[in-house]
Amino acid sequence: MSVYRIVPKPGEEPHEWRSEKFEEINGDEMFIRHVTELHTIVDATLIVDQQRDDVKSAVTSILLNGLMPAFAELQNIRASHRRPLPLMNQRELYHDF
């Protein structure tokens, strides 16, 4: 599954904003399934109207800006165990995570 983000530009109409590929993720990963189900959980709460939209937006923002980059680094760490890397590269993976 591909995740895209919109790059807003001041003075341009939203339909003119450029979209760019943000991340390529595997929807079969349990972590991804659980996080994306948070929207369903929010729908089951007593939070309504604009507050519900705000909570869903916050969940999406945390996912895209915080968890997805960390998850991508974790995937790199997992892959590094299948192929030997120099120590400096291994340390960089953990530092980036």
NORKADA-V215448 format. One record per residue. N is the residue number from 1. RES is the residue in one small letter. OMEGA is omega in degrees with one decimal (999 if undefined). NEAR is the number of other C-alpha atoms within 8 Angstrom. Layout:
n:N res:RES omega:OMEGA near:NEAR
n:N res:RES omega:OMEGA near:NEAR
//
This chain:
n:1 res:m omega:178.8 near:6
n:2 res:s omega:176.8 near:8
n:3 res:v omega:179.9 near:9
n:4 res:y omega:173.1 near:9
n:5 res:r omega:179.5 near:8
n:6 res:i omega:178.7 near:8
n:7 res:v omega:-179.1 near:8
n:8 res:p omega:176.9 near:8
n:9 res:k omega:179.0 near:6
n:10 res:p omega:177.7 near:4
n:11 res:g omega:178.0 near:4
n:12 res:e omega:174.9 near:8
n:13 res:e omega:-178.7 near:6
n:14 res:p omega:-179.4 near:6
n:15 res:h omega:177.6 near:4
n:16 res:e omega:-178.1 near:6
n:17 res:w omega:-177.8 near:11
n:18 res:r omega:172.4 near:7
n:19 res:s omega:179.4 near:8
n:20 res:e omega:179.5 near:8
n:21 res:k omega:-176.2 near:9
n:22 res:f omega:-175.8 near:8
n:23 res:e omega:172.5 near:8
n:24 res:e omega:-176.8 near:8
n:25 res:i omega:177.8 near:7
n:26 res:n omega:-178.7 near:7
n:27 res:g omega:178.7 near:8
n:28 res:d omega:178.5 near:6
n:29 res:e omega:-178.3 near:7
n:30 res:m omega:179.5 near:7
n:31 res:f omega:-178.1 near:6
n:32 res:i omega:179.6 near:10
n:33 res:r omega:-178.9 near:10
n:34 res:h omega:-178.1 near:8
n:35 res:v omega:-179.1 near:8
n:36 res:t omega:176.4 near:7
n:37 res:e omega:178.9 near:8
n:38 res:l omega:176.9 near:9
n:39 res:h omega:177.4 near:9
n:40 res:t omega:178.6 near:7
n:41 res:i omega:178.1 near:8
n:42 res:v omega:178.5 near:11
n:43 res:d omega:-178.6 near:9
n:44 res:a omega:-178.9 near:6
n:45 res:t omega:176.9 near:7
n:46 res:l omega:176.6 near:5
n:47 res:i omega:-174.5 near:8
n:48 res:v omega:171.5 near:8
n:49 res:d omega:-175.0 near:6
n:50 res:q omega:178.9 near:6
n:51 res:q omega:177.9 near:8
n:52 res:r omega:178.0 near:11
n:53 res:d omega:179.0 near:9
n:54 res:d omega:179.3 near:8
n:55 res:v omega:179.0 near:9
n:56 res:k omega:177.9 near:10
n:57 res:s omega:178.8 near:8
n:58 res:a omega:178.1 near:8
n:59 res:v omega:179.7 near:10
n:60 res:t omega:179.4 near:8
n:61 res:s omega:178.5 near:9
n:62 res:i omega:179.3 near:9
n:63 res:l omega:-174.8 near:10
n:64 res:l omega:-174.0 near:9
n:65 res:n omega:-176.6 near:8
n:66 res:g omega:-172.5 near:9
n:67 res:l omega:-177.6 near:9
n:68 res:m omega:175.9 near:10
n:69 res:p omega:178.3 near:9
n:70 res:a omega:179.0 near:10
n:71 res:f omega:177.8 near:8
n:72 res:a omega:177.3 near:8
n:73 res:e omega:177.5 near:12
n:74 res:l omega:176.7 near:9
n:75 res:q omega:176.8 near:8
n:76 res:n omega:178.0 near:9
n:77 res:i omega:178.0 near:11
n:78 res:r omega:-178.7 near:8
n:79 res:a omega:-177.7 near:8
n:80 res:s omega:179.0 near:10
n:81 res:h omega:177.5 near:7
n:82 res:r omega:178.7 near:6
n:83 res:r omega:-177.4 near:6
n:84 res:p omega:177.1 near:6
n:85 res:l omega:172.2 near:7
n:86 res:p omega:-176.1 near:6
n:87 res:l omega:-179.2 near:6
n:88 res:m omega:179.1 near:6
n:89 res:n omega:177.4 near:8
n:90 res:q omega:179.7 near:11
n:91 res:r omega:179.7 near:8
n:92 res:e omega:178.4 near:8
n:93 res:l omega:-179.1 near:11
n:94 res:y omega:177.6 near:9
n:95 res:h omega:179.4 near:6
n:96 res:d omega:179.7 near:7
n:97 res:f omega:999 near:7
//
